[in-house]
Amino acid sequence: MSIRDELKTYKKYIISISLTIALGVAGIFFGIVITTRHLVSDEILTRARAHFDNIVITREWNARFGGVYVEKKEGVISNPYLENPDIKAENGKLYTLKNPALMTREISEYAETKGLFKFHITSLNPVNPNNKPDEFETVALHAFQRGNKEAYQKEVRNDKAYFRFMAPLFVEKECLQCHGNQGYKIGDVRGGISVLIDMDDTQKSLKHNTIIISILGVVTIALLLGFIYLFTMTFIKKLKEARFKIETLAITDDLTGIFNRRHLITRFGEEFGRAKRLEKSLGCILIDIDRFKNVNDNFGHLIGDEALKGVAAHIRNAIRSYDILGRFGGEEFLIILPDTDLEEVRHFAERIRLDIKENFHVETGSSKNISMTASLGISEMWSDDISIDEIIRRADEGLYKAKNAGRDQVGWI
C-alpha cells in the first residue's frame, strides 16, 4: 500500500471516529433537551394535579357542611339555582348560601385576577349554563365515563401557551342535596374540574434553555472536531515524516547517503524504458576509486569509509539535478545521465575525474593526508539494447580499459 492510500485509509478511519463522536455528543445534548422538556412537563402536570386536589378538598369541606353562608354585602350575589339561598340573622344581617359549585367558580375568578391559575367546574348536564363544557372538557368528560382518570393538553390562546388539566368529580352523598333530582347516584361521574395554568413564561424559559444547550452542544462538538482535526494533521505529518524516513532508508546506502544498488538499478530501468519510448539518449558512468584496498590496508577501514563518503559527496556535487547517482558496490559508483550522448558523457566523466584528483583528499589524523584518483568507464544506450545490463557491461569494459591503461583515466569502447 502506498503512503497516499495509507493516508486515505487513516483519514476515512478518523472521519468515521469524528462522526461517531459528533453523533454521540449530539445525542447526549439532544437527550438533555428531551429530558428537560419531560421534567418541565411532569412538573406542570404535578402542579395541575395539586391544584385540582386542593379544589376538591375545599369543595368536600364545603359540601360536608351543606354549603357556607357568607354575609350578603354589596356585590355579593345569591345563587339563582338554589331554593331560598338567603337567610336573615337575629341581628338583622342578611346571609346567602355558597354551595360547592358557586364557591369553586368564585375562587377560580379570584385566582385568575391574581394571575395564578384558573379552574372550571363543568359537566355534560350542568345546572348552571355558565358551567357548560368547552371542546376539551367535553372530550374529557366522555373519556371519564369510559373509565379514564384524567386528561391534559397544551394549547395556545392569544399567542400565549397554557396547560390544561382535568379530572372527574364523582357523586357523593353530599352532592345529592343539589343534584339528586338529576338522576345521579353515588359513585357516578357527575362532571369534572378543569385547571388552566399559564405556562407561557415556562415555555419561553424552556426555549431559551434549549437554545443555550444547543449552542453548548455545537461548541462542544466543534471543539472536539477541532481537537481531532489538529491531532489528525499532526498524526499525518508525523506519519509522512516516518514514511519518508523509512522509504529514504530503503533506497539509501547507509555509508555514503546516496542511492543503494537496488534502487539504482530500479531507476536505471525506468530511465531506460523512458529513453526507449521517447527515442532519447541515455548515458552511464561507472566509477572506481583507484587503489582503494591500499587505503584500507594502510590506514584502516574507518579512513576507507571516510574516503568513500568524500568521493560520493564530490560526485554528488558535480552531477546535474536530474542525474542519478548510486553506490554500485564496494568502492564503485554508477551515474545515470538522461538525455546525454556518449560525447557529453565523456566530457562529464573527465570533469569528475579531474575534480577528484585535484580537490579531494582524506584526513588521516596525522600530518599526511591522502589524495586519491578514480578510473571511469562510460557508455551510452544503443538502439538495439534490450536491457540496462548491456549498457552497464560496456561501461564496465570501459572501466577495465582505463584501469589497464594506468588508472586515473576515462575509458570506453
N, C-alpha and C positions, 0 to 999 in steps of 0.2 A: 504494500500500500504506500502510495506517495504521500509526502507531507501535506500536500493540498487535500487529498482525500481524507487523510487522518484528521486534519483540522476541521473539515466539513463534518466528520463524524462527531468530533468533540463539540462543535457548535450546535449540532442538532440535539445532542445529549443535554447540553447546558440550557438550550432553549426549552426543551421539554421539562427540565427541572424548574426553570424560571416560571413557565406557565403553570406547572403544578403548584408551586409555592404561591403564585399570584392568585390562582383559583382558591387555594386553601385559605389564604388570608382574607380574600374577598368573602368566602363562605363564612368565616368566623365573624366578620363585621356584619354581614347580612344576618347571621344568626342573632347577633346582639340587637340589631334593629327589630327583628321579628319578636325576640323575647321581650324587649322593652315595650313594644306595642301590646303584646299579650298581657304583660304585667299591668300596664295602664288600663287596658280594657277590663281586666279582672278587678282592679281597684275600684273603677267606676261602677261595675256591677255589684261589688260588695257594698259600696256606698248606697246604691239604689235599694238593695235588699234591706239595709239597715234603716233607711227612711221608711220603707214600707212597713217593716216590723214595728217601728215607733208609732206610725199612724194606726196600725191595727191594735196595738196595746192601748193607745189613747182612746180609740173607739170602744174597745172592750170595757175599759173603765167607765166610759160614759154610759154604755148600754147596761152595765151591771146595776147602775143606779137609776135606770129608766130615763136617762137624759139629765141635763144640768140646767137649772134655772139661773138666768142672769137678769140683772136689773135692766129694765127697758128704758134706757136713757135715750137721748137724742141720737138718731141714726141707727138705732137697733130695731131691726125689722123682725116681726113674728113669722114663723114658718107657716105659709098658707096651706101646706099639705097636712097639717096636724089639726085635729079637732081640739078646740079650746086650749091652745098653747099658752095663754096668758093667765096669770093669777095675780091677785092683789093681796098684799100682806096687811097685817093688822095695823102697821104703821102708815099705811096708805101708799106704799111704794108698789109699782107695777113690775112684775117679773114675767119673762117669756121663756119657754122651754127650747133648749138647744139639743135636738136629738143627735145621734152619732153622724148621720149623713150631713146635716146642716153644719155641725161643728167641723167636720172634715173639710167641707168646701170653704168655710170661712178661714180656717187655719191655712189652707192652701193659698187663698188670696193674700193673707197676711205675709206668709213666707215669700210669696212672689214679689211683694212690694219691698222686701228686704234683699231681694236679689239672690236668694238661697236656692230654692228649688220650687217646683210646682207639682201638685198631685191632683188627681181627678178620680172621684168615686163614680162608678157607672155600672150599668147592667144592660142586658138585652131587653129588659122590661122595666124601665125606670119609672118611679112615681113622679119625679121632678123632671120636666123636659130638659132642664139645664144639665142633667146628668146623662144625656143621650151619648152613646159611644161614637167615637170617630172611626175611621177605617182601621187603623192599627188596633184599637180597642175591640172593635167588632170581631176581627180575625182572632184576637187573643181569647175573647170570651168563648167563641165556638171551640177553640182548642182546649180551653179549661173543661168544657163539658165532655170532651173526649178523654180527659184524664191528664192533660199537660199541667205541669206545676208552675210554670212561669213563661213569660215571653219578653223579649227585648230586642231593640234595634237602634241603629244610629240614623239620624235624619237631619236635614238642613232646612232651617226656616230663616228667611230673610238674610241669607248668606252667613248664618251662624249655625254651628254644629251643636246638636243636642243628643242626649242619650235617653231613650225611653225604656221604662221597665214596667211590667205589670204582672201581678199575681192575683189569684182568685180570693174571693171572700165567700165563706161557707155560712149557711144559715145555722144560727144557734138559737137557743130558747129565747134569749132577749130580743132577737130580731123579729120574732113573730108578733111583737107588740105593734109594730108598724106595718109589717109585710104579711101578716097572717092571712089577710083577705085576698092575697095574690096567688094562693095555692101552693106556697112553698112549704116544705117540711124540713126538719132538722137534718143537716148534712148536705143539702142541695147547694149547688153553686149559684149563689144569689147574684153575683156580679164580680167586680174586681176593682182594684185601685191601681191606677197608672201613675208613675212617677216620671217627671220630666226634669232632667238635670242639664244645665248649661255646661257643655264641655268644650266651648269654643277656645277658651284660653289654654285648656289642656291639649287640644288638638294643635294649636299654634306652637306650644312648647314642644310637643312631640315631633312636629315637623322640623322645628329648629334643631332639636337633638338629633334627628335623623340626618339633617344636613351636616351637622358637626361630625357625627360618626362616619358619614360617607367621606367627608374631607380627610378625616384621620385615616380612614381605610386607604384612600387614594395615595395620601402622603406616605403611609407605611409601605404600600406596595411599590411606590416609586423609589423609596429609599432602598428597599430590598433588591429591586431590579437593578438600581444603580450600583449597589454593592456587588451584586452578581456580575454586572457588566464589567466593572473595574477588575474584579477577580478573574473574570474570563479573559479580558485583554492582557492582564499580567501573566496569566497562565499560558495563553497562546504565545505571547512574546518569549517567555522562558522556554516554551516547547520549541519554538522556531530556533532559538539560540542553541538549545541542546541538540536538535536535529541537525542544525548546520555544523556544529562541532563534530557530531558523530559522522556525518557524511564527509566532512573535511578529513577526519582521521582515517576514514575508509579509503580515501583516494590519495592520501598524502604519505610520502616517505618520512618515516619518523626522524631520521637523522638530518636530512637536508631541507625539509619543508617544501619540496617540490612534489609533483605528481609521482606516485609509485608506478611500478611496471604494469600492474593490472589495469589501472585507469588509463595509463599512457597508451597501451595497446587498444583499449576501447575507443579512445578519442582518435587514434590513428585510423581505425576502421571507419569511424564516422566521417572523417575528412576525406578518406579515400573514396567512400561512396558519393560524397558531395562533389568531389572533383571529377569523378567519372560521369556523374549525372549532368553536370554543368559544363563538361569538357574544359576544365580548368587545370592549370599546372599544380603540382604538389611536390615540394622538396623535403629532403630529410638530411639531418646531420647527426652522425654518431661520433661521440667524443670520448676519448680515453686518456686519463691522466698518465703521463709518461713516468715510468719507474716508481710507481706508487708503492710497490712492495718494499722498496728500499726505505721509504719514509716510515712504514710500519715497523720494519726490522730495526732501524737505527734510532727511531725516536719514540716508538710505541704507538699503540692503536689510538690513544687519545689525541695525539698530534695528527695521526692519519685522519681521524674523524673531523678534526678542525680543517684539515686540507680539503676534504670532500665538501664540507659546508661552505668553505670560502669559494671554491671553484663554482659550486652551484649558484651562489649569490652573484658572482661575476657574470655568469652566463645569463641568469635571470634579468640582470640589469641591461644586458646587451640586446635581448630579443625584443620584438615588437609585441604590442598588447594582444594581438590575435594569434601569435605563435604559441606553440605548446611545448613545454619543457618537462621532462621527467627523468628519474633515475632508472636507467635500463638494467643495471645490475653491477654490483661491486663498485668499481671506480669509473663506470661507463655512464654517459648521459646521452639522451636522444632528444633532438629538437625536430618538431614537425612544423613545416613552413607552408601554409596555404598560399595559393596563387603566386608561387615562386618557382621560376625555372632554374635549370642547373647552373647557368652563369651567375644568376643572382645569388643562388645558394653558395657558390664558390666564394664570391666576394664577402658574403655574410660570414662564412666559416673562417676566412682569412682574418677578418676583423676580430673575431672571438679569439683566434689563436694568438694574435699579437697582444690583445688585452691581457690574456692570462700570463703570457711570457713577460710582458713589461710592467704590469701593475700588480700582479698577485704574488704574495709571499705569506708564509706561515710563521708565526712567532713560536719559538720552541721553549722559551723561558730562559734561555742562555743568550749569550751575545750573538749567536749565529741564528739568522732567520733563513728559512728555506724558500728558495724561489723554485717555481715549478713551470713545466710546459705541458702541452697536450697535443695529441695527434688526432686528426679529424678525418672521417670518411664521409663523403657526400654522395647523394644520388637524387634522382627525380623519378616521378612516376612515368612509366612508358604506357603507350596506348594499349599494348597487349598484356599488360599486367593484370592478373586476376585476383591478387591479394596483396596485402602490405608486406607479406613475407619476402616477396621478390624485391621490393624497394629496400627493405632492411638488409637483405642479403647483399645487394650491390653496395650499400653504404658500408657494410662490414668488410667487404672486399677492398673498398677504397681505404678503409682504416688500416687493414692489413698491409696494403701497399705503402701507406705513409709510415708505418712502423718499420717496415723493411728498408725504407729509404733513409732511415736515420732519425725518425721521430720528429716532433715539433713541425709537422707539415700537414697539408691538406691533400688527401688522395681521393681519386675517383676512377671509374672505369668507363 
